[in-house]
Amino acid sequence: MARVGVFVCFCGANIADFVDVPAVVEEAKKIKEVKYAIDYKYMCSDPGQGMIRDAIVAHRLTSIVVAACSPRMHEKTFRKALSDAGMNPYLLEVANIREHSSWVHQKDKKAATEKSSDLIRMAVAKSIANEQLHEISVPVTKRALVIGGGIAGIQAALDIADARIPVVLVEKSPSIGGKMAQLDETFPTLDCSQCILTPKMVDVASHPYIELLPYSEVLELDGYVGNYKVKIKRKASYVNFDTCTGCGACWQKCPVKVPNEFNMGIDKRKAIYSPFPQAVPNKPVIDAEHCTMLLKGKCGICAKVCEKGSIDYAMQDEIIEREIGAVVVATGYDLWDPKPYEEYGVGRYKDIITSLEFERMVSASGPTGGVPLRPSDGKIPKSVVFIKCVGSRDEAKGIEYCSKICCMYTAKHAILLHHKVHDSHAYIFYMDIRAAGKGYEEFVKRAQVETGATYLRGRVSKIYQKGEKLMVRGEDAQIGQVVEVEADLVVLATAVYPYKDNPELARLLGISYDKYGFLSEAHPKLRPVETAKAGIFLAGCTQAPKDIPETVAQASATAAKVCGLFSGDTILKDPMISKVNTDYCSGCQNCVTVCPYQAIVTEEIPLGHGSKEIRTVAKINEGVCQGCGSCVAICRSMAIDLAGFTDMQIINEIVSI
Amino acid sequence: MIALGQQIENKFLTAVNKKSGNNILDCYQCGKCVSTCPVSSFMDFPPREIMQMIKLGLKDETYMANSMWFCLTCAACSGRCPREIDIPRVMESIRHLAIEENVNPDDPHVKNIRKFHEIFLDMVRRYGRNYELRMMAEFNIRTRNLFKDMHLAPKALLKGKIPIGHEKVKSAKAIQRMFKLAEKLENTK
């Protein structure tokens, strides 16, 4: 005979304000199997859990129903309380009377109370059919894959590798470094970006536990947490990295000039190139789209000048496989293309540039030698207008979010402009100044007071050309008047936008992303570095706009998560997975087709006991199955059941109301 | 519409900063001064906007506003300013700059306010302190409004709000010498 205990939570005022909790308890007591029912202010607190533990022993309960918040929130907490009392944790059922009742029926207390009682009745009925389940132990491959070699990927790789866990770091471009390598100085301390980044890049290259795969892309990911198999494409670089010394003779002699991506197209690079002087690895690659030798079979100069004979025009893409246990995704961001701002004349006026172009210009190693120059005539600008929120927070342009870093880097740009061109003046059009961070507000003050940048509160409405100058019109809301600034150069702080291939990558990894393409975390507050898929973690701007300190912190957090996952030789997995009753299985293999995790394979078993004839049945790979239930729904012979959600449990729930 | 960007140097800002001993760039436009100021609703531009106008180098607009003349120098604003700007001193500095450049706002009240200031200073110069009865009389004569506020006189007298005797400090001569010295210093500067 089942003896069920029901524990109803007030959740402070969250439930109690809209549900008559004592009435719900009284109603629960009327259920035949319920031997104990009680309410408490916070069931998840230590005293609340203590009540459950004590009641289990005192009333010899056989299953527990906690009526509280969503099981996503505290199912684990209450399961642990059951374990502590010596009860199998899977004998717990959570009736979600917060998200499913009190929060959504705030205007009708009576109905919310009735619904809560119904939800509890269902949970009680289900719990009666609960079985004791035990976590499944699966082996772990202690090697991590890091996708993306920007500061996030670098930090994650270094932290994991320092824990003596092998790391495979995959970077799509010829060098690691990412966006941070393109920056001049960093807010709020004006540290030289290269000076703090390049030592870390070198550490990555020389680390005994890091396998660096530049110029490579992830093609496929199979398997499950602790046991993934990844296919990586190593793009043909046409240069043998083992013999190349990085002397540079090849790119000095190469006759083909191509816009330099690293310098935002301000200057040219060659068809055989290393992206920047401090690149890691400092080996060139041939850009197959522009190399005359590869396109037309003529030229071959680089091969002639290479003393080591490292150039190999016949090189092919190579696909390699690695076995890994966890993945850190750190693909970073792109700058949003401001073309939709037709009112600013983007594309029409040469002297409108993006913030990253300005960053490259003021960089000492940049294409203009550290001095900003007007793209139209190469003159040094004196009056420079910076426009913030270009794209960001502009719903008409399709972006609702704040890009978070623009306020700070624009303040930095104003300071840098003043450093590089002393007799210049910065005008900054802004909507708000968001300077939340250590030393950030002080940094903005420095731009305003020491540098004397003029902050004008308002969005720019239009830009037009007048002679050599650009006329920038906007409102200064501080005095409620329209202002028009005569500018030599206009710098747009364009929105931080997810890396364009994120959706494709998310699909191949089996994780979710938002409407913009930012990859989604498992919980916005409590699981900000995990994805919904076990063993895959997020670091940096791939998840949302972030500055460098925050990115580094998140990258280190992913490293801690990976190290935690790899701390034992096996990992425990939720036992709520599918089971096949081979007696009923007809071997139709519909389940194999619908399984989104490729967790179902087939096996051949004897037709009957001792029979020599065989038949094919479905077999679940326990390590891979995520318990989604698709196979249960498709199975026409009802041969598959999902532990924790058996047909019996579901039917009990339905019958109970 | 306000045109900006033609001149990189903001001479007006430099002049106000020098005169007032404050840095107007410190102002981050919170508006606490405006909500504190007892007379901001009578001003053409409240103190916060004046600060922004100085930042933008809008000299003429600032001089033509009545704001600095309406400022009572009560210092409630500076007492509460989170960036510790001495706003009354800034207002006073722009008054001085405007007088030096001989710019007068159109607001008719400003003429009277200026006369009031002049008479007050004259009183101090002559008697070492404010001789209130005389000051009232002179103000009424010079503004050609003889009977202004006269109806308040009996009540004020009865309550002892207006001293009847001749108000003067003991060594008014010394004060006069101080004024002369100050003028001399001002001229040699």
Interface residues (C-beta under 8 A of the other chain):
Chain A: K382 S383 V385 D423 S424 H425 Y427 K445 Q448 V449 G452 T454 R457 K469 V472 R473 D476 Q478 I479 G480 Q481 V482 V483 E484 V485 E486 A487
Chain B: M1 I2 A3 L4 G5 Q6 I8 N10 N23 L25 D26 Y28 Q29 F45 R48 E49 Q52 M53 K55 L56
